[in-house]
Amino acid sequence: MLVLTRRANQSIIIGDDVVVTVLEVRGDQVRIGITAPRDVTVHREEVYRALHEANIDAASHSAIDVDMDSQEELPTSTRT
């Protein structure tokens, strides 16, 4: 883990396209702003974890529930 000290209005750059700026420090809270391309998703950690868990849960259930009793019987071919 890289640990940095920043003051209000100072930034760090991640890669070529992501800029994290300290907007305000008030007591034990820090407000930050993140500038990133639209194709880069940015989530708070708790939101990311909830989305990840929901995706795992959804993938573990069958996407299609088929009720075999409600399907119509297909015609069978007969030879004469």
Order of alpha helices (4+ residues) and beta strands (2+ residues): beta-beta-beta-alpha
